C-alpha cells in the first residue's frame, strides 16, 4: 500500500492511497463468495455457480460494490495509521480507480485534530488550599448521619407540626370543577414544604388524626400552580395519618448502631479522618483544574466545530443514561422542564468546548514531555476496566486491539500523566 497526505485549510487533510492489484483480487474473491450464495443461474445449484460463469453472465462489475465494502474500510484505517493522522470525523471518499486486474486508488478528505501551540505550562502558580477539618464541619457531617439514620414513625395523641408527613384525603374545587393534582384519595404532603398554599398547611396543622374539614382559601397570585393562581379553592380534607421523622440521639449507642465503633469519640475521630481525606482529594482536583485552566488560557488552538458537536452528543448521551438510572428518559425530561433538545445542547455547549480544549492541550503537553503509557500501566488500566465491566481482561484487551480502542486507552493514561506533570511542576502562590 502507498499512502501520502497533504494538509488543507481548516484542519483538513487529504489522503492519497493506492492499494495493490493482489489486495483487489483478494477482495473480489471474498465478494464473490458472499454474492454467489444468493445468485441463481439455470443449470447450477444456488451458491455453486463457477466464478467464470458468474462473470460472463453478470460481469466482474457485479462484485465491485461488495469488494469495495470489504477493502475500503481496512485500507482507509491502514492509511490513517501509516500517515500518523488523527481524524475526528467521517471521511469524504473519492474513488479514482477500481477494477479487476488494476490497483485501487482513492483519496480521502477528512478533518483531523488541530495543532496546539502551547504557551507556558511549567511553573504555573496555584494556591495551596486548606484541607483541615473544622469542628463545625464535623458537626455538620454528624447531623447528616443522624438524618440518614432517622426513623419515620406514626404518632398517636399528638398534634401535627411542621416537618411532619401528612397522609390526606383531599377534594379540591374551583367554581365547582375538581382541581387536577389536588384531588386525591391519599395525598402525601410534608407540612411546611410549600407544595400547597400556606393557608392550606395552616388548616392541616389545626387537625387531628381522623378529622375531616371543609374550608375555602384564596390562592396567592404568585403561587406556582398556574390554574389556581388568584382563585378561591374549596376543600374537603381528611387527615388519614401523619408520620414524623425521629432523629436518633448523638451518643455511644448511636455510634454502635451505625458503625464498628463502640464510642461516639471513636466515630468522630474516624469521621474527621475521612473528611480530611475527602478535602485533600477535593483540593488536589481544584489545583489540577486551576492548572489546566491556566495552561488552556496560554495556548492557541483552532478547534474544528465537529469536535465540539461530537462532545456535545456524548454529553447528551451521558445525561440520558443518568436520567434512565432515575427512571426517566430525555423525552420525559423535555416535557417536564419544557425545554427542547437544542436548548439542552446550548446549556451543555460551554462544558463541551472546555472538555475538548482541555483534552487537546493535555495531549499536546504529553507529547511535548514524552509522557506515554508503559506496558505495566496499560495492563493495570485494562484490568481495572475489565473488573468494572465484569469481563476477562485478556478478552477486553483483544477487543480493544481489534477495534483500535487500545490507542484511546493509552491516550487517557498520557492525559492523566500530563495533569500530574502540571501539578508536579507548579509553584505554590
N, C-alpha and C positions, 0 to 999 in steps of 0.2 A: 504494500500500500504506500502511495505517495500522498503526503498531506502538507500543505503550506497554508499560511494565513496572512491576511493583511488587515490593518486597522482602518476603520471608517470613522465617521463622526458619531458623537453622542453615545460613546461606549459600545459601539457595534463593531463586529469583525466579520470578515467573510473567509470561510474555509474553502480551499480548493482541494478536492480529493479525487484520487484515481485508484481504482481497485482493479487488480489483475484479472486476466481472462479466466484463470483457473478458479478464482473465487466466484466469478459469474457463473461458470459451468456448474460448480457445486450448488449454488443457489437455484439454478434451473433444474437440477436433478431433484432437489428437495421439493421444489414447487411441483414438478411432475408427479412425484409420489403422493403429494397431497391432492392434486387436482384429479388424477386418474381414478381415484376412489369414487368420485361422483359423476363420472362420464360413462355414457352408454354408447357403444358402437356395434352395429349389427355384425354378428359372427363372433363376437367376443363376450365373455362374461364381464360383468361390471367390475372394474378395477384391474382387469387383466389385459388391457389394450397395450400393445407394444409401443415404445416411445416413437419409433419411426412412423407407425401408422397414425398415431395421435397427431404428430407434427404435419404429416401430409394432409390430414383431414381438417385440422384446426389452425395450423401454422404455429411456429415457435412463439409468436407474439401472445398466444393464449396463456403462456406461462409467465409473461413478463411482470404483471402486477403482483402475483404471488411471490415471484422471485425477489422483486423489489421490497416487498413487505418483510421478507426474510433478511435481505442483505443490507438494506439502508440503515435500520436502527443500529446494528452492530458496527457497521462501517463508520457511522457518524460518531458513535461513542469512542471507537478506537482513534479516530482523527482528533477528537477533543483531547483525549489522553495524550496522544503523541505531541500535539501542539502546546499542551500545558495551559489551555484557556479554561475559564470558569463561567460557563453560560448561566444566565439567570432567567431565561425564558425559552419558549419553544423556538426552534429554528425555522427559517423560511428556506425551503429546499428548491433548488433549480437543477433538474436533471439535464445534463448536457449530452450524455451519450450512454446508451444501454442497449445491448443486443447480444444475440448468440455469437460467440466467436470474437468478441471485442471487449475491451475494458469498460468498466463502469466509471463514468466521470460525472461528478456533480459538484455544485457549490452550495454552501450553507451559510446564510446570513443570520447572525444571532447577537442578541445583547449579552454582554459579559459584565462581570463585576468591575467596577470602576477602579482606577488607580487612586491611591490615597497619598496625598502629600502630607507627611507627618510634620507637626510642629514640635515644640518642646514637650517631652513626656517624662523625662528623668528629673528628679529633684523637685517635683511638684509639692507645694505646701498643702498640708491637711491638718485640721485641728485634732488634738489628742482625744478629747471626749472624756466624759466622766462615767465610769462603769460601777461606781459604788452604789449600794442599795440603802436608801434611807428607811428610817422606822416607819414613815408614812406609807412608803411603797409596800413594805412588808405587811402592814396592817390592811392595806387595800387588797393584797393577794389573799390574806386570811378571810376577809369579807367575801371575796369571790368563792372561796372554798365553802364557806358557810352557806352561801346562796345555792351552790351546786348540790349540796347535800341536804337542802331543806326538804321538809315533808309537806305535802298538801293534805290537810286534814279537814274533815267535816266537823262543824261545831253545833252544839245544842245549847239553847238558852242564852245565847249572846247576840248582840245586835250586829248588823253588817257594818263594816267600816272600810275606809279607803284601802285599796290594795287587795281586797278580797275578790275571789272569783265567784260571781253570782250566776246561777242557772235560772233563767227566766222563761216563762211562757208569755209571749208578747203579741198583742194585736195592735196595729197602728193604722190610723185612718186620716186622710186629708180629704175634706169635702165628701166623706162617705166612701172613698175609694181606698183599698189597702195600700200601704206604703211598702214597695218592694225592698227586701233586705231587712226590714224592721218588723216583719210579721213572721213569727216562728214559734213552734210548739216547745222548743228547747234551745234557747239562745244563751251562749256563754259570753259573759262580759266581765272584764276586770274593772272594778269600781275605781274611778279616777284616771282611767286610761285616755279619756277624751273621745272614745269611739262613738259615744252618744252625747247629746247635748248635756251641759252641766246641770240644768234643771231636772232632767230625767234622772241623772245619777243621784241627785239630792233626794228625789222622791223614793228611790230604791233604798237609800240609806235609812229612811224612816220606817221601812217594812220589816216584818218578822218572817221567819221561815213558814211557808204555807199560806201567808196572807195574800189577798187579792186587792187590787186598787184600780180605780178608773180616774183619770185626770187628763187635763189638757196642758200643753206647753207651747209657747211661742218660740220657734226655732230662730236663732240669730241669722242675720243676713249674710254674715261671713262664714257660716258653717260649711264644712267641706262637702257635704252631700247636697248636690245641686237641686234635686227635685223637691226638697223640703225647705230650702232657704227662705226665711221671712214668712213662713206659713205657720198656721196653728194646727198642731197634730193632736188627735185624740188617741189615748192609750187605754188598753185594758191589760194589766200586768199582774202576773202571779209569781211570787218568789218561791220557786220549787226547792232550791237548796243553795247553800253557799259554802265555799271552802276557803281556808286561809293557809298561807304559807307559814310554816313553823320553822324558824331559824334555830339550829342547834346552838347550845352554849359552847363558848370557846374555852375548853378545859382539857384536862388529860384524857377524859373519856372520849371526847371528840377526836383527839389525836389517835387514840387506839382504834376507834371505829373506822377511820378513813385512811390509815397508813400503817406501816410496820413499826411505828414508834410508840413508846409507852407513855411519853410525856409531851406536853404542849411545847416545852422548851426545845426538845429534840426536833419536833416537827418544824418549829420556827427556824432552827439552825439549818435544816435541810432546805427549807423554802428559800432562805436567804442565799444559800449556795447556788441553788438553781436559778434564782433571779440574777445573781451576779454573772453566771454563765450565759444567760439569755441576753443580758445587757452587753456583755463583751462581744457576743456574736452580732448583735444589732449594731454595735459601734463599729465593728470591722466592716459590715456591709455598708454602713454610712460612709466610712473612709473610702472604700472601694468605689462607691457611687460618685463621690466628690472627685476622686482622681480621674475616673473615666470621663466625667463631665468636663474637666479641665483639659484632658487630652483631646476630647472631641472639639472643644472650642478652639484649640490651637491648630487643628488640621484643616486641610482643604480637600473636599471630595464632591464630585458631581454625581449624585445618586440617581440611577435610572428609575423612572416612575414605576416600572413593572416590579421592581424590588419592594417598593412601598405597598403596592397593591397586593403582592403575594403575602407580605407580612400582615397586612390588614385582614386578608381572608383567613390566615392562620389564627389571628386573634379572635375573629368572629367564630370560627370553628371551636376554639378553646372555650369561649364564652358559652356556646351552645352545649358543650359537654358538661360544663359546670351547672347549667340550668337543668339538664337531664338528671344529674345526680340529685337535684332537689324536686324532681317530679314534674318539671316544666320543659318547654321547648321554645325555640325562637319565635314561632308564630304566636304562641300564647303570651310571650314577653312583649311582643309588639302591640298586641291588643290591650294588655293590662296597662302598659306605660304610654300607650297612644304615640308610639314612635314608629319610624319607618326604618328599613334596612339601611338606607342612605344616611339617616340621622345617626344610627348606631356606628356606622363606619366613620363618620366625621368626628364622633366623640372619641373613637379609638385611634384616629389618624396620628395625633401627636405622639402617642405611645409607639405606633408602628414606625414612624420616622426616627424616633430616638433609638429604638431597638436595632434598626438597620444600620444607622450611622455608628452606633457604639460597636456593633459586631465588625463592621468594616475596619474601624480604627484599631480594634484589638487584634484582628487578624494581621493587619499591617505591622503592628508592634511585634507580634510573634515572629513574623518573617524577618523583620529588621534585627531582632535579637536571637535569631536561630532557636526559637523555643518550639520544640517538637515533642510529640508523644513518644515515649520509649516503649519498647515491646512489653515491658512489665506493666507500665501504666495503662496501655491499651488493653491488655488482658484483664487487669483489675476492673476496668470500666465495663468491659463486655460481661464479666462475671456478675457485676452489680446489676447491669441491665437484665441479664438472664434471670437473676433471682427475683427481680421486681416483676418480670413477665412470667415467671414460673415455667421457664423452659430450660433445656440443656444449653450450657454456654457454648459448646462446640457447634451445636446446631445453629445457634444465633450467629456465631462468627461466620459460619459457612453461608448463611443467608445474607449477611452484611457484605461479604466478599462478592457474592453473586449479583447483588443489586447496586453495588457501588457505595453502600452506606458506611463502609469502613472509613472512607476518606472523611466523611462528615463527623464520625466519632473522633477521629484524630484531630480535626479542626476544633471540636469542642474542648478537647483537652488542652490544645495550644492556646485557646482563648482564655481558659482559666489560668494558665501559666502566665499569660500576659497581664492579667489582673494582679496576680501575685507579684509579678515583676514591678508593676507600678507602685504597689504598696511597699515592697522591699526597698525601692529607690526613691521613696518620698521623704519629705522633711516635715517635722512637726512645727506647726506655726506657733 
